[in-house]
Amino acid sequence: MSLSGALSNAMSGISANARAASLVSDNIANALTPGYGRRELVTQSDNVATHGGVQVSGVIRHSDPVLLAERRLADAQAEGQAVLAGNAQKLEMLVGSPLDETSLTGLLDAFDASLISAAADPSATLRLTQVSRSALAISGRLNDLTNSVQSSRRDAEASIAAQVSRLNGALERIADLNTRISQMENAGQDNSVYVDQRQLEIDSVGEMLSIRVVARDRGEVAIFSTGGAVLLEGSPAQFAFTRANEIAPHMTQANGLLSGLLMNGEPVATGPDGRTGGGTLAAAFQIRDQETVGFQAKLDGLALDLAQRLGAGGPDSTLIPGDPGIFTDNGAAVTAADLTGLAGRLTLNAAVAPGAQTVWKLRDGLGASTPGTVGDAGLLNGYRDALSTVTAPTATALGGITQDAFGHFSDLVTGIADARISAERDLAFARGQQLALQEQELAEGVDTDHEMQLLLKIEQNYAANAQVIRVLDDLMQQLLQI
């Protein structure tokens, strides 16, 4: 081999080693970077050049598509369940613990205790006023819970709008990256950086929706939801959602007062088993349209049951049908016909409100025109009996179980606690799967020990080629001196 041929071989080796060292350093620096795929330089003998040498034929980006697909499904399940568990925790916090005096059950117990105290001395205006305050605390708590539930629905509405915007943006960016990756692959250039970026964008979509990614020609990908929606096939799908300015208990997607989800102009089912189910987007719809709506219906059922027990047809014989009882619907009689949102409208009858001059009507009857016998505790005891009477609830949201008012209140509190426990258990299971797949993905990613060993080999190869060049330089100097 001629001196020029040997020099050419050594220079090609140095160039390939420099490129390999750059890739190894990138691997080590990005070992914990999300979406980064380990790079490996591909070399081969240069059979085209006259004197041979080393030729860089490309860069391989390593990834396990099966593991990646399973991890994305786990991400969608875990992130969606995290949203549902957070809502369950919030609802439980709003209702309060059964041992908390400010919880619904605690307030009902306090109301019952105030009736006992007033019945022991019906002539004491202070004790009657305490009954009034206890009743007002119950209606106020139901009002506050309704406001909080609707606030949760508004938060879910805002989350849906934000996610739809992010989803459209991510799909557009993935389509753009598909084009860039395809162009670079056709040109024989390294497109690993764009593939990394695309993986991050796909991962963001995979948290909002449960998806499957399918490889296409020239490095491009198509994206489908596990429910069968085509999210990206050449061009991205377009999602639309109209956010409501305000949300009230009577507003639902079913009656058209709240927006559903549109994909390419067509309505899409938003339930967990729908075409866009499995992630945080479906979870937000579930909270807005199911979880909070069901909880509000139970609150309204409690309000109706309580008002009916202490209203016309109850222990107060001075009331006739149509008269408001102790609890009213913003001053009017409570009726089952206007049940939705009742818990937010429930108020204490103004005639027996704290500070009213007619608080004695708690003892003598709301329909009484003048005070009666100050020592008569019959109506006060009748109120207590009404609370403890086992009856079937009018509201179907309470389940149709015949029990007293304390049982209905207790069922709501324990039911919320059970729902929270169940949601947290499902979240723990989903997080466990997600963590296991993430660890497996990291284990198959960049191994820094292996990369350091490669770096040592690259250094040795570089030194060998450099030595060849030094020897050739000495020989050239000797030739020039002849």
ChimeraX attribute file (.defattr): number of C-alpha atoms within 10 A of each C-alpha:
attribute: neighborCount
match mode: 1-to-1
recipient: residues
	/A:1	6
	/A:2	8
	/A:3	13
	/A:4	11
	/A:5	15
	/A:6	17
	/A:7	21
	/A:8	19
	/A:9	21
	/A:10	22
	/A:11	19
	/A:12	18
	/A:13	21
	/A:14	22
	/A:15	16
	/A:16	21
	/A:17	24
	/A:18	15
	/A:19	15
	/A:20	22
	/A:21	21
	/A:22	13
	/A:23	19
	/A:24	25
	/A:25	15
	/A:26	15
	/A:27	22
	/A:28	18
	/A:29	12
	/A:30	16
	/A:31	17
	/A:32	12
	/A:33	12
	/A:34	13
	/A:35	18
	/A:36	23
	/A:37	23
	/A:38	22
	/A:39	19
	/A:40	15
	/A:41	18
	/A:42	13
	/A:43	14
	/A:44	11
	/A:45	12
	/A:46	16
	/A:47	11
	/A:48	9
	/A:49	13
	/A:50	9
	/A:51	15
	/A:52	15
	/A:53	20
	/A:54	21
	/A:55	19
	/A:56	18
	/A:57	14
	/A:58	14
	/A:59	19
	/A:60	15
	/A:61	17
	/A:62	15
	/A:63	16
	/A:64	11
	/A:65	12
	/A:66	8
	/A:67	14
	/A:68	19
	/A:69	18
	/A:70	16
	/A:71	23
	/A:72	25
	/A:73	22
	/A:74	26
	/A:75	29
	/A:76	27
	/A:77	28
	/A:78	26
	/A:79	24
	/A:80	26
	/A:81	25
	/A:82	22
	/A:83	21
	/A:84	24
	/A:85	23
	/A:86	14
	/A:87	21
	/A:88	24
	/A:89	17
	/A:90	17
	/A:91	23
	/A:92	19
	/A:93	13
	/A:94	18
	/A:95	21
	/A:96	19
	/A:97	17
	/A:98	17
	/A:99	9
	/A:100	12
	/A:101	14
	/A:102	17
	/A:103	20
	/A:104	26
	/A:105	26
	/A:106	20
	/A:107	21
	/A:108	23
	/A:109	15
	/A:110	21
	/A:111	22
	/A:112	23
	/A:113	16
	/A:114	23
	/A:115	26
	/A:116	19
	/A:117	17
	/A:118	24
	/A:119	23
	/A:120	16
	/A:121	16
	/A:122	25
	/A:123	17
	/A:124	15
	/A:125	17
	/A:126	14
	/A:127	19
	/A:128	26
	/A:129	21
	/A:130	19
	/A:131	27
	/A:132	24
	/A:133	19
	/A:134	22
	/A:135	26
	/A:136	23
	/A:137	20
	/A:138	26
	/A:139	23
	/A:140	18
	/A:141	21
	/A:142	25
	/A:143	21
	/A:144	15
	/A:145	21
	/A:146	25
	/A:147	18
	/A:148	16
	/A:149	23
	/A:150	21
	/A:151	16
	/A:152	19
	/A:153	26
	/A:154	19
	/A:155	15
	/A:156	23
	/A:157	26
	/A:158	15
	/A:159	17
	/A:160	25
	/A:161	20
	/A:162	14
	/A:163	18
	/A:164	19
	/A:165	15
	/A:166	15
	/A:167	24
	/A:168	17
	/A:169	15
	/A:170	20
	/A:171	23
	/A:172	18
	/A:173	17
	/A:174	27
	/A:175	20
	/A:176	16
	/A:177	22
	/A:178	22
	/A:179	16
	/A:180	17
	/A:181	23
	/A:182	17
	/A:183	15
	/A:184	16
	/A:185	16
	/A:186	11
	/A:187	10
	/A:188	12
	/A:189	13
	/A:190	15
	/A:191	20
	/A:192	20
	/A:193	14
	/A:194	17
	/A:195	22
	/A:196	18
	/A:197	17
	/A:198	23
	/A:199	19
	/A:200	17
	/A:201	20
	/A:202	22
	/A:203	23
	/A:204	18
	/A:205	28
	/A:206	28
	/A:207	22
	/A:208	27
	/A:209	30
	/A:210	27
	/A:211	29
	/A:212	21
	/A:213	19
	/A:214	13
	/A:215	11
	/A:216	13
	/A:217	7
	/A:218	14
	/A:219	17
	/A:220	20
	/A:221	18
	/A:222	19
	/A:223	23
	/A:224	19
	/A:225	21
	/A:226	19
	/A:227	17
	/A:228	12
	/A:229	16
	/A:230	18
	/A:231	25
	/A:232	19
	/A:233	15
	/A:234	15
	/A:235	15
	/A:236	21
	/A:237	18
	/A:238	19
	/A:239	18
	/A:240	18
	/A:241	18
	/A:242	13
	/A:243	17
	/A:244	14
	/A:245	8
	/A:246	12
	/A:247	18
	/A:248	17
	/A:249	20
	/A:250	11
	/A:251	17
	/A:252	17
	/A:253	13
	/A:254	10
	/A:255	9
	/A:256	9
	/A:257	13
	/A:258	18
	/A:259	18
	/A:260	20
	/A:261	21
	/A:262	17
	/A:263	16
	/A:264	13
	/A:265	11
	/A:266	10
	/A:267	13
	/A:268	16
	/A:269	14
	/A:270	20
	/A:271	18
	/A:272	18
	/A:273	12
	/A:274	16
	/A:275	20
	/A:276	27
	/A:277	26
	/A:278	30
	/A:279	27
	/A:280	30
	/A:281	30
	/A:282	26
	/A:283	30
	/A:284	28
	/A:285	23
	/A:286	21
	/A:287	21
	/A:288	25
	/A:289	22
	/A:290	16
	/A:291	19
	/A:292	24
	/A:293	21
	/A:294	14
	/A:295	18
	/A:296	25
	/A:297	22
	/A:298	23
	/A:299	25
	/A:300	28
	/A:301	26
	/A:302	24
	/A:303	29
	/A:304	25
	/A:305	24
	/A:306	24
	/A:307	24
	/A:308	24
	/A:309	25
	/A:310	20
	/A:311	26
	/A:312	22
	/A:313	16
	/A:314	19
	/A:315	20
	/A:316	26
	/A:317	15
	/A:318	15
	/A:319	18
	/A:320	14
	/A:321	10
	/A:322	13
	/A:323	18
	/A:324	25
	/A:325	29
	/A:326	29
	/A:327	29
	/A:328	25
	/A:329	23
	/A:330	16
	/A:331	17
	/A:332	15
	/A:333	19
	/A:334	26
	/A:335	15
	/A:336	14
	/A:337	6
	/A:338	11
	/A:339	18
	/A:340	20
	/A:341	20
	/A:342	27
	/A:343	28
	/A:344	25
	/A:345	21
	/A:346	26
	/A:347	26
	/A:348	25
	/A:349	21
	/A:350	16
	/A:351	18
	/A:352	24
	/A:353	20
	/A:354	20
	/A:355	12
	/A:356	12
	/A:357	11
	/A:358	19
	/A:359	23
	/A:360	23
	/A:361	21
	/A:362	25
	/A:363	27
	/A:364	25
	/A:365	22
	/A:366	24
	/A:367	16
	/A:368	17
	/A:369	11
	/A:370	10
	/A:371	13
	/A:372	13
	/A:373	10
	/A:374	14
	/A:375	13
	/A:376	16
	/A:377	20
	/A:378	14
	/A:379	21
	/A:380	27
	/A:381	19
	/A:382	17
	/A:383	22
	/A:384	20
	/A:385	16
	/A:386	19
	/A:387	21
	/A:388	16
	/A:389	15
	/A:390	15
	/A:391	16
	/A:392	15
	/A:393	22
	/A:394	15
	/A:395	18
	/A:396	12
	/A:397	16
	/A:398	21
	/A:399	14
	/A:400	12
	/A:401	13
	/A:402	14
	/A:403	15
	/A:404	20
	/A:405	22
	/A:406	19
	/A:407	16
	/A:408	21
	/A:409	23
	/A:410	16
	/A:411	16
	/A:412	20
	/A:413	21
	/A:414	15
	/A:415	13
	/A:416	22
	/A:417	21
	/A:418	14
	/A:419	16
	/A:420	21
	/A:421	15
	/A:422	14
	/A:423	21
	/A:424	19
	/A:425	14
	/A:426	18
	/A:427	22
	/A:428	16
	/A:429	14
	/A:430	20
	/A:431	19
	/A:432	14
	/A:433	18
	/A:434	22
	/A:435	15
	/A:436	13
	/A:437	19
	/A:438	19
	/A:439	12
	/A:440	14
	/A:441	16
	/A:442	14
	/A:443	10
	/A:444	15
	/A:445	19
	/A:446	23
	/A:447	14
	/A:448	16
	/A:449	10
	/A:450	11
	/A:451	19
	/A:452	14
	/A:453	12
	/A:454	15
	/A:455	19
	/A:456	12
	/A:457	14
	/A:458	20
	/A:459	16
	/A:460	13
	/A:461	16
	/A:462	20
	/A:463	14
	/A:464	15
	/A:465	21
	/A:466	17
	/A:467	13
	/A:468	16
	/A:469	20
	/A:470	13
	/A:471	12
	/A:472	17
	/A:473	14
	/A:474	12
	/A:475	13
	/A:476	12
	/A:477	11
	/A:478	10
	/A:479	9
	/A:480	8
	/A:481	7
	/A:482	5
